[in-house]
Amino acid sequence: MRPNAERAVEQNRPPLVPEAASPCVGVCLLDAGTGLCRGCLRTMAEIANWPTLDLAEKRRLLAQLPHRRALTDPAMPP
């Protein structure tokens, strides 16, 4: 079987682009001190803009989350 990209080109469609999964864990509570959601560690603006971010922007944001976790919970390594 051919890879998805080859089949998409043959069918005159753009290849499928892998999507970055939302970091939402269903614990939606903003911390007044940090401005970050205690569940996913994103700001309200980042949460609201998630659906419109491109893949590179989502990956950049996801890469920041371990560092944010370490700042908000010193017991957790980045």
Helices and strands as residue ranges (DSSP letters): H 4-10, H 44-49, G 50-52, H 55-72
